[in-house]
Amino acid sequence: IFLIHSYFLFAQKEKSLIHQGNKLYTQEKFKDAEENYRKSIERKEASVEGNFNLGDALYKQKKFEEAAQQFNKIASTSGDKMVKAKAYHNLGNSLFQSKKIEESISAYKKSLMVNPKDEQTRYNLAYAQEMLKKQEEQKNKDNKDDKNKDQNKDQKDKDKQDQDKKDEDKKDQDKDKKDNKDDKNKDNQEQQKPKPDQLSKDDAERMLEALNHNEQKTQDKLKNEKLKGGRKSIGKDW
């Protein structure tokens, strides 16, 4: 998908170092090619071929940060529109591989402004925009999930606190009921316990019956004595 534009493919007459670098590049010996390209730009700092091919070699070694710096330098300084467009295209690829998707989109747009007919750059731009969209959707989803987790955690904490309070209140209520029951049982025992100066109902009834019986005997005795005392002999008074 992300093809880089290689400048050396359309370069005809190169210095020996660049030529040797190109040869190594085609053999996928990118590290060795990088060394040759670096030597070539040491001798000729403004060499477009050497700088561009050095960026390609860095990209192939997955040194995306260094490659991006190299292509950005070319795009900013080159007066050749085709070189500038290709440099921006490769800059976009390097930034995308570095997971700098928004910056890569900007680089692809700059490339298309210079060369609107480059279909590969247009495809890469659309792909990067789609990836950015998915990235934002995933970010929003993650934020929503984190928010829901926080809310669920807060609710669980609140439910636990409420349950703990209910359990504590129930313990207090059970303790109060037990204390009240113990007090009530104690009162009942006190009430049922006979007091030394208090007669039972049966004793009182027996005593009352005895009193009534004794009173009746006394009344009968007095009545008999009265009748007996009234009997006097009646005789002649001589």
ChimeraX commands (.cxc) that place a marker at each C-alpha (Angstrom):
marker #1 position 0.00,0.00,0.00 radius 0.5
marker #1 position 2.57,2.58,1.12 radius 0.5
marker #1 position 5.04,2.61,-1.78 radius 0.5
marker #1 position 7.86,5.12,-1.56 radius 0.5
marker #1 position 8.94,7.08,-4.59 radius 0.5
marker #1 position 12.59,6.30,-5.34 radius 0.5
marker #1 position 14.55,9.05,-6.95 radius 0.5
marker #1 position 17.45,6.88,-8.09 radius 0.5
marker #1 position 15.21,4.98,-10.53 radius 0.5
marker #1 position 15.03,7.94,-12.89 radius 0.5
marker #1 position 18.55,9.26,-12.20 radius 0.5
marker #1 position 20.87,8.56,-15.10 radius 0.5
marker #1 position 24.35,9.87,-14.33 radius 0.5
marker #1 position 25.30,9.57,-10.73 radius 0.5
marker #1 position 28.58,9.79,-8.97 radius 0.5
marker #1 position 30.22,6.53,-8.09 radius 0.5
marker #1 position 29.04,6.61,-4.45 radius 0.5
marker #1 position 25.41,7.14,-5.40 radius 0.5
marker #1 position 25.72,4.52,-8.13 radius 0.5
marker #1 position 27.16,2.05,-5.66 radius 0.5
marker #1 position 24.43,2.98,-3.14 radius 0.5
marker #1 position 21.76,2.35,-5.76 radius 0.5
marker #1 position 23.25,-1.05,-6.51 radius 0.5
marker #1 position 23.24,-2.01,-2.84 radius 0.5
marker #1 position 19.68,-0.65,-2.48 radius 0.5
marker #1 position 18.36,-2.92,-5.25 radius 0.5
marker #1 position 20.06,-5.83,-3.48 radius 0.5
marker #1 position 18.11,-4.81,-0.33 radius 0.5
marker #1 position 21.37,-4.10,1.49 radius 0.5
marker #1 position 19.85,-0.95,2.86 radius 0.5
marker #1 position 22.36,-0.33,5.64 radius 0.5
marker #1 position 25.28,-0.43,3.19 radius 0.5
marker #1 position 23.35,1.74,0.75 radius 0.5
marker #1 position 22.73,4.28,3.53 radius 0.5
marker #1 position 26.48,4.54,4.18 radius 0.5
marker #1 position 27.19,5.24,0.49 radius 0.5
marker #1 position 24.47,7.88,0.27 radius 0.5
marker #1 position 25.75,9.61,3.41 radius 0.5
marker #1 position 29.24,9.75,1.89 radius 0.5
marker #1 position 27.82,11.18,-1.32 radius 0.5
marker #1 position 26.10,14.08,0.42 radius 0.5
marker #1 position 29.22,14.81,2.44 radius 0.5
marker #1 position 30.94,15.68,-0.81 radius 0.5
marker #1 position 27.98,17.40,-2.37 radius 0.5
marker #1 position 25.61,18.73,0.29 radius 0.5
marker #1 position 23.01,19.89,-2.23 radius 0.5
marker #1 position 22.87,16.54,-4.03 radius 0.5
marker #1 position 19.15,15.85,-4.49 radius 0.5
marker #1 position 19.83,12.28,-5.56 radius 0.5
marker #1 position 21.97,11.45,-2.55 radius 0.5
marker #1 position 19.58,13.04,-0.02 radius 0.5
marker #1 position 16.48,11.47,-1.54 radius 0.5
marker #1 position 17.99,8.01,-1.79 radius 0.5
marker #1 position 19.29,8.30,1.78 radius 0.5
marker #1 position 15.71,8.89,2.93 radius 0.5
marker #1 position 14.59,5.81,1.03 radius 0.5
marker #1 position 17.32,3.67,2.63 radius 0.5
marker #1 position 16.36,4.90,6.12 radius 0.5
marker #1 position 12.70,4.10,5.44 radius 0.5
marker #1 position 13.54,0.56,4.29 radius 0.5
marker #1 position 15.36,0.02,7.59 radius 0.5
marker #1 position 12.23,1.21,9.44 radius 0.5
marker #1 position 14.06,4.25,10.75 radius 0.5
marker #1 position 10.88,6.21,10.17 radius 0.5
marker #1 position 11.72,9.23,12.33 radius 0.5
marker #1 position 15.04,9.80,10.54 radius 0.5
marker #1 position 13.43,9.18,7.15 radius 0.5
marker #1 position 10.73,11.75,7.89 radius 0.5
marker #1 position 13.38,14.35,8.76 radius 0.5
marker #1 position 15.21,13.62,5.52 radius 0.5
marker #1 position 12.13,13.87,3.29 radius 0.5
marker #1 position 10.91,16.99,5.07 radius 0.5
marker #1 position 14.27,18.67,4.39 radius 0.5
marker #1 position 14.05,17.78,0.69 radius 0.5
marker #1 position 10.44,18.94,0.36 radius 0.5
marker #1 position 11.24,22.24,2.06 radius 0.5
marker #1 position 14.31,23.07,-0.04 radius 0.5
marker #1 position 13.76,21.55,-3.48 radius 0.5
marker #1 position 12.67,23.81,-6.32 radius 0.5
marker #1 position 11.66,20.85,-8.50 radius 0.5
marker #1 position 7.93,20.28,-8.25 radius 0.5
marker #1 position 8.14,16.56,-8.97 radius 0.5
marker #1 position 10.87,16.07,-6.39 radius 0.5
marker #1 position 8.86,18.12,-3.88 radius 0.5
marker #1 position 5.68,16.08,-4.52 radius 0.5
marker #1 position 7.54,12.78,-4.16 radius 0.5
marker #1 position 9.29,14.00,-1.00 radius 0.5
marker #1 position 5.97,14.97,0.58 radius 0.5
marker #1 position 4.51,11.58,-0.43 radius 0.5
marker #1 position 7.39,9.75,1.27 radius 0.5
marker #1 position 7.18,12.11,4.24 radius 0.5
marker #1 position 3.51,11.12,4.61 radius 0.5
marker #1 position 4.45,7.43,4.54 radius 0.5
marker #1 position 7.17,7.90,7.17 radius 0.5
marker #1 position 4.85,9.84,9.49 radius 0.5
marker #1 position 2.09,7.26,9.07 radius 0.5
marker #1 position 4.47,4.44,10.01 radius 0.5
marker #1 position 5.45,6.50,13.08 radius 0.5
marker #1 position 1.72,6.53,14.00 radius 0.5
marker #1 position 1.53,10.29,13.40 radius 0.5
marker #1 position -1.60,9.93,11.31 radius 0.5
marker #1 position -2.79,13.54,11.39 radius 0.5
marker #1 position 0.66,14.79,10.31 radius 0.5
marker #1 position 0.79,12.18,7.55 radius 0.5
marker #1 position -2.56,13.42,6.20 radius 0.5
marker #1 position -1.14,16.94,6.04 radius 0.5
marker #1 position 1.92,15.70,4.10 radius 0.5
marker #1 position -0.23,13.79,1.57 radius 0.5
marker #1 position -2.35,16.89,0.99 radius 0.5
marker #1 position 0.78,18.97,0.31 radius 0.5
marker #1 position 1.95,16.34,-2.16 radius 0.5
marker #1 position -1.39,16.42,-4.01 radius 0.5
marker #1 position -1.34,20.21,-4.11 radius 0.5
marker #1 position 1.89,19.97,-6.11 radius 0.5
marker #1 position 0.89,16.89,-8.15 radius 0.5
marker #1 position -2.91,16.29,-8.09 radius 0.5
marker #1 position -2.60,13.39,-10.55 radius 0.5
marker #1 position -0.68,11.08,-8.20 radius 0.5
marker #1 position -3.23,8.33,-7.54 radius 0.5
marker #1 position -1.00,6.50,-5.05 radius 0.5
marker #1 position -0.80,9.61,-2.87 radius 0.5
marker #1 position -4.56,10.10,-3.18 radius 0.5
marker #1 position -5.16,6.49,-2.06 radius 0.5
marker #1 position -2.76,6.85,0.88 radius 0.5
marker #1 position -4.53,10.05,1.93 radius 0.5
marker #1 position -7.95,8.34,1.93 radius 0.5
marker #1 position -6.55,5.38,3.84 radius 0.5
marker #1 position -4.94,7.61,6.48 radius 0.5
marker #1 position -8.18,9.59,6.89 radius 0.5
marker #1 position -10.13,6.37,7.41 radius 0.5
marker #1 position -7.62,5.16,10.00 radius 0.5
marker #1 position -7.85,8.48,11.84 radius 0.5
marker #1 position -11.64,8.19,11.90 radius 0.5
marker #1 position -11.47,4.68,13.37 radius 0.5
marker #1 position -8.87,5.84,15.88 radius 0.5
marker #1 position -11.15,8.64,17.10 radius 0.5
marker #1 position -14.15,6.31,17.29 radius 0.5
marker #1 position -12.13,3.83,19.35 radius 0.5
marker #1 position -10.93,6.64,21.60 radius 0.5
marker #1 position -14.49,7.82,22.17 radius 0.5
marker #1 position -15.59,4.25,22.87 radius 0.5
marker #1 position -12.75,3.75,25.36 radius 0.5
marker #1 position -13.61,7.02,27.09 radius 0.5
marker #1 position -17.26,5.98,27.29 radius 0.5
marker #1 position -16.32,2.55,28.66 radius 0.5
marker #1 position -14.03,4.14,31.25 radius 0.5
marker #1 position -16.84,6.52,32.26 radius 0.5
marker #1 position -19.30,3.62,32.58 radius 0.5
marker #1 position -16.75,1.66,34.63 radius 0.5
marker #1 position -16.31,4.62,36.95 radius 0.5
marker #1 position -20.07,5.04,37.28 radius 0.5
marker #1 position -20.54,1.32,37.95 radius 0.5
marker #1 position -17.76,1.39,40.53 radius 0.5
marker #1 position -19.30,4.42,42.24 radius 0.5
marker #1 position -22.71,2.71,42.26 radius 0.5
marker #1 position -21.22,-0.50,43.69 radius 0.5
marker #1 position -19.44,1.48,46.38 radius 0.5
marker #1 position -22.67,3.29,47.21 radius 0.5
marker #1 position -24.66,0.03,47.27 radius 0.5
marker #1 position -22.05,-1.51,49.56 radius 0.5
marker #1 position -22.20,1.48,51.89 radius 0.5
marker #1 position -26.01,1.33,51.93 radius 0.5
marker #1 position -25.95,-2.42,52.63 radius 0.5
marker #1 position -23.38,-1.99,55.39 radius 0.5
marker #1 position -25.57,0.69,56.95 radius 0.5
marker #1 position -28.64,-1.53,56.71 radius 0.5
marker #1 position -26.74,-4.41,58.29 radius 0.5
marker #1 position -25.55,-2.15,61.08 radius 0.5
marker #1 position -29.06,-0.76,61.66 radius 0.5
marker #1 position -30.46,-4.30,61.75 radius 0.5
marker #1 position -27.85,-5.32,64.32 radius 0.5
marker #1 position -28.82,-2.32,66.45 radius 0.5
marker #1 position -32.52,-3.15,66.10 radius 0.5
marker #1 position -31.93,-6.80,67.01 radius 0.5
marker #1 position -29.89,-5.71,70.00 radius 0.5
marker #1 position -32.66,-3.31,71.12 radius 0.5
marker #1 position -35.27,-6.05,70.73 radius 0.5
marker #1 position -33.14,-8.46,72.73 radius 0.5
marker #1 position -32.57,-5.87,75.46 radius 0.5
marker #1 position -36.31,-5.07,75.58 radius 0.5
marker #1 position -37.17,-8.76,75.72 radius 0.5
marker #1 position -34.67,-9.32,78.54 radius 0.5
marker #1 position -36.09,-6.34,80.45 radius 0.5
marker #1 position -39.64,-7.61,79.95 radius 0.5
marker #1 position -38.73,-11.10,81.13 radius 0.5
marker #1 position -37.02,-9.59,84.14 radius 0.5
marker #1 position -40.12,-7.53,84.96 radius 0.5
marker #1 position -42.35,-10.60,84.64 radius 0.5
marker #1 position -40.08,-12.55,86.92 radius 0.5
marker #1 position -40.15,-9.74,89.45 radius 0.5
marker #1 position -43.93,-9.57,89.26 radius 0.5
marker #1 position -44.32,-13.33,89.64 radius 0.5
marker #1 position -41.90,-13.51,92.54 radius 0.5
marker #1 position -43.91,-13.51,95.83 radius 0.5
marker #1 position -43.18,-10.65,98.18 radius 0.5
marker #1 position -42.60,-11.35,101.88 radius 0.5
marker #1 position -45.35,-8.97,103.05 radius 0.5
marker #1 position -47.89,-9.99,100.46 radius 0.5
marker #1 position -50.37,-12.92,100.94 radius 0.5
marker #1 position -51.34,-15.09,98.07 radius 0.5
marker #1 position -54.96,-15.13,96.94 radius 0.5
marker #1 position -55.58,-18.60,98.36 radius 0.5
marker #1 position -54.14,-17.62,101.73 radius 0.5
marker #1 position -56.29,-14.54,101.84 radius 0.5
marker #1 position -59.44,-16.52,101.02 radius 0.5
marker #1 position -58.64,-19.11,103.68 radius 0.5
marker #1 position -58.06,-16.42,106.27 radius 0.5
marker #1 position -61.29,-14.65,105.34 radius 0.5
marker #1 position -63.21,-17.93,105.57 radius 0.5
marker #1 position -61.69,-18.63,108.97 radius 0.5
marker #1 position -62.62,-15.18,110.19 radius 0.5
marker #1 position -66.17,-15.60,108.98 radius 0.5
marker #1 position -66.38,-19.00,110.66 radius 0.5
marker #1 position -65.05,-17.69,113.97 radius 0.5
marker #1 position -67.42,-14.74,113.85 radius 0.5
marker #1 position -70.36,-17.06,113.28 radius 0.5
marker #1 position -69.36,-19.22,116.24 radius 0.5
marker #1 position -69.05,-16.17,118.44 radius 0.5
marker #1 position -72.50,-14.90,117.45 radius 0.5
marker #1 position -74.05,-18.32,118.08 radius 0.5
marker #1 position -72.44,-18.48,121.53 radius 0.5
marker #1 position -73.69,-15.05,122.52 radius 0.5
marker #1 position -77.16,-15.91,121.37 radius 0.5
marker #1 position -77.22,-19.07,123.46 radius 0.5
marker #1 position -75.99,-17.26,126.54 radius 0.5
marker #1 position -78.69,-14.61,126.19 radius 0.5
marker #1 position -81.42,-17.17,125.94 radius 0.5
marker #1 position -80.08,-19.08,128.89 radius 0.5
marker #1 position -79.87,-16.03,131.10 radius 0.5
marker #1 position -83.56,-15.17,130.46 radius 0.5
marker #1 position -84.89,-18.37,131.97 radius 0.5
marker #1 position -85.79,-17.65,135.63 radius 0.5
marker #1 position -87.96,-19.76,137.92 radius 0.5
marker #1 position -91.30,-18.25,138.76 radius 0.5
marker #1 position -92.33,-19.13,142.30 radius 0.5
marker #1 position -94.75,-17.95,144.91 radius 0.5
marker #1 position -93.70,-15.19,147.09 radius 0.5
marker #1 position -94.48,-16.56,150.44 radius 0.5
marker link #1:1,2 radius 0.2
marker link #1:2,3 radius 0.2
marker link #1:3,4 radius 0.2
marker link #1:4,5 radius 0.2
marker link #1:5,6 radius 0.2
marker link #1:6,7 radius 0.2
marker link #1:7,8 radius 0.2
marker link #1:8,9 radius 0.2
marker link #1:9,10 radius 0.2
marker link #1:10,11 radius 0.2
marker link #1:11,12 radius 0.2
marker link #1:12,13 radius 0.2
marker link #1:13,14 radius 0.2
marker link #1:14,15 radius 0.2
marker link #1:15,16 radius 0.2
marker link #1:16,17 radius 0.2
marker link #1:17,18 radius 0.2
marker link #1:18,19 radius 0.2
marker link #1:19,20 radius 0.2
marker link #1:20,21 radius 0.2
marker link #1:21,22 radius 0.2
marker link #1:22,23 radius 0.2
marker link #1:23,24 radius 0.2
marker link #1:24,25 radius 0.2
marker link #1:25,26 radius 0.2
marker link #1:26,27 radius 0.2
marker link #1:27,28 radius 0.2
marker link #1:28,29 radius 0.2
marker link #1:29,30 radius 0.2
marker link #1:30,31 radius 0.2
marker link #1:31,32 radius 0.2
marker link #1:32,33 radius 0.2
marker link #1:33,34 radius 0.2
marker link #1:34,35 radius 0.2
marker link #1:35,36 radius 0.2
marker link #1:36,37 radius 0.2
marker link #1:37,38 radius 0.2
marker link #1:38,39 radius 0.2
marker link #1:39,40 radius 0.2
marker link #1:40,41 radius 0.2
marker link #1:41,42 radius 0.2
marker link #1:42,43 radius 0.2
marker link #1:43,44 radius 0.2
marker link #1:44,45 radius 0.2
marker link #1:45,46 radius 0.2
marker link #1:46,47 radius 0.2
marker link #1:47,48 radius 0.2
marker link #1:48,49 radius 0.2
marker link #1:49,50 radius 0.2
marker link #1:50,51 radius 0.2
marker link #1:51,52 radius 0.2
marker link #1:52,53 radius 0.2
marker link #1:53,54 radius 0.2
marker link #1:54,55 radius 0.2
marker link #1:55,56 radius 0.2
marker link #1:56,57 radius 0.2
marker link #1:57,58 radius 0.2
marker link #1:58,59 radius 0.2
marker link #1:59,60 radius 0.2
marker link #1:60,61 radius 0.2
marker link #1:61,62 radius 0.2
marker link #1:62,63 radius 0.2
marker link #1:63,64 radius 0.2
marker link #1:64,65 radius 0.2
marker link #1:65,66 radius 0.2
marker link #1:66,67 radius 0.2
marker link #1:67,68 radius 0.2
marker link #1:68,69 radius 0.2
marker link #1:69,70 radius 0.2
marker link #1:70,71 radius 0.2
marker link #1:71,72 radius 0.2
marker link #1:72,73 radius 0.2
marker link #1:73,74 radius 0.2
marker link #1:74,75 radius 0.2
marker link #1:75,76 radius 0.2
marker link #1:76,77 radius 0.2
marker link #1:77,78 radius 0.2
marker link #1:78,79 radius 0.2
marker link #1:79,80 radius 0.2
marker link #1:80,81 radius 0.2
marker link #1:81,82 radius 0.2
marker link #1:82,83 radius 0.2
marker link #1:83,84 radius 0.2
marker link #1:84,85 radius 0.2
marker link #1:85,86 radius 0.2
marker link #1:86,87 radius 0.2
marker link #1:87,88 radius 0.2
marker link #1:88,89 radius 0.2
marker link #1:89,90 radius 0.2
marker link #1:90,91 radius 0.2
marker link #1:91,92 radius 0.2
marker link #1:92,93 radius 0.2
marker link #1:93,94 radius 0.2
marker link #1:94,95 radius 0.2
marker link #1:95,96 radius 0.2
marker link #1:96,97 radius 0.2
marker link #1:97,98 radius 0.2
marker link #1:98,99 radius 0.2
marker link #1:99,100 radius 0.2
marker link #1:100,101 radius 0.2
marker link #1:101,102 radius 0.2
marker link #1:102,103 radius 0.2
marker link #1:103,104 radius 0.2
marker link #1:104,105 radius 0.2
marker link #1:105,106 radius 0.2
marker link #1:106,107 radius 0.2
marker link #1:107,108 radius 0.2
marker link #1:108,109 radius 0.2
marker link #1:109,110 radius 0.2
marker link #1:110,111 radius 0.2
marker link #1:111,112 radius 0.2
marker link #1:112,113 radius 0.2
marker link #1:113,114 radius 0.2
marker link #1:114,115 radius 0.2
marker link #1:115,116 radius 0.2
marker link #1:116,117 radius 0.2
marker link #1:117,118 radius 0.2
marker link #1:118,119 radius 0.2
marker link #1:119,120 radius 0.2
marker link #1:120,121 radius 0.2
marker link #1:121,122 radius 0.2
marker link #1:122,123 radius 0.2
marker link #1:123,124 radius 0.2
marker link #1:124,125 radius 0.2
marker link #1:125,126 radius 0.2
marker link #1:126,127 radius 0.2
marker link #1:127,128 radius 0.2
marker link #1:128,129 radius 0.2
marker link #1:129,130 radius 0.2
marker link #1:130,131 radius 0.2
marker link #1:131,132 radius 0.2
marker link #1:132,133 radius 0.2
marker link #1:133,134 radius 0.2
marker link #1:134,135 radius 0.2
marker link #1:135,136 radius 0.2
marker link #1:136,137 radius 0.2
marker link #1:137,138 radius 0.2
marker link #1:138,139 radius 0.2
marker link #1:139,140 radius 0.2
marker link #1:140,141 radius 0.2
marker link #1:141,142 radius 0.2
marker link #1:142,143 radius 0.2
marker link #1:143,144 radius 0.2
marker link #1:144,145 radius 0.2
marker link #1:145,146 radius 0.2
marker link #1:146,147 radius 0.2
marker link #1:147,148 radius 0.2
marker link #1:148,149 radius 0.2
marker link #1:149,150 radius 0.2
marker link #1:150,151 radius 0.2
marker link #1:151,152 radius 0.2
marker link #1:152,153 radius 0.2
marker link #1:153,154 radius 0.2
marker link #1:154,155 radius 0.2
marker link #1:155,156 radius 0.2
marker link #1:156,157 radius 0.2
marker link #1:157,158 radius 0.2
marker link #1:158,159 radius 0.2
marker link #1:159,160 radius 0.2
marker link #1:160,161 radius 0.2
marker link #1:161,162 radius 0.2
marker link #1:162,163 radius 0.2
marker link #1:163,164 radius 0.2
marker link #1:164,165 radius 0.2
marker link #1:165,166 radius 0.2
marker link #1:166,167 radius 0.2
marker link #1:167,168 radius 0.2
marker link #1:168,169 radius 0.2
marker link #1:169,170 radius 0.2
marker link #1:170,171 radius 0.2
marker link #1:171,172 radius 0.2
marker link #1:172,173 radius 0.2
marker link #1:173,174 radius 0.2
marker link #1:174,175 radius 0.2
marker link #1:175,176 radius 0.2
marker link #1:176,177 radius 0.2
marker link #1:177,178 radius 0.2
marker link #1:178,179 radius 0.2
marker link #1:179,180 radius 0.2
marker link #1:180,181 radius 0.2
marker link #1:181,182 radius 0.2
marker link #1:182,183 radius 0.2
marker link #1:183,184 radius 0.2
marker link #1:184,185 radius 0.2
marker link #1:185,186 radius 0.2
marker link #1:186,187 radius 0.2
marker link #1:187,188 radius 0.2
marker link #1:188,189 radius 0.2
marker link #1:189,190 radius 0.2
marker link #1:190,191 radius 0.2
marker link #1:191,192 radius 0.2
marker link #1:192,193 radius 0.2
marker link #1:193,194 radius 0.2
marker link #1:194,195 radius 0.2
marker link #1:195,196 radius 0.2
marker link #1:196,197 radius 0.2
marker link #1:197,198 radius 0.2
marker link #1:198,199 radius 0.2
marker link #1:199,200 radius 0.2
marker link #1:200,201 radius 0.2
marker link #1:201,202 radius 0.2
marker link #1:202,203 radius 0.2
marker link #1:203,204 radius 0.2
marker link #1:204,205 radius 0.2
marker link #1:205,206 radius 0.2
marker link #1:206,207 radius 0.2
marker link #1:207,208 radius 0.2
marker link #1:208,209 radius 0.2
marker link #1:209,210 radius 0.2
marker link #1:210,211 radius 0.2
marker link #1:211,212 radius 0.2
marker link #1:212,213 radius 0.2
marker link #1:213,214 radius 0.2
marker link #1:214,215 radius 0.2
marker link #1:215,216 radius 0.2
marker link #1:216,217 radius 0.2
marker link #1:217,218 radius 0.2
marker link #1:218,219 radius 0.2
marker link #1:219,220 radius 0.2
marker link #1:220,221 radius 0.2
marker link #1:221,222 radius 0.2
marker link #1:222,223 radius 0.2
marker link #1:223,224 radius 0.2
marker link #1:224,225 radius 0.2
marker link #1:225,226 radius 0.2
marker link #1:226,227 radius 0.2
marker link #1:227,228 radius 0.2
marker link #1:228,229 radius 0.2
marker link #1:229,230 radius 0.2
marker link #1:230,231 radius 0.2
marker link #1:231,232 radius 0.2
marker link #1:232,233 radius 0.2
marker link #1:233,234 radius 0.2
marker link #1:234,235 radius 0.2
marker link #1:235,236 radius 0.2
marker link #1:236,237 radius 0.2
marker link #1:237,238 radius 0.2
view
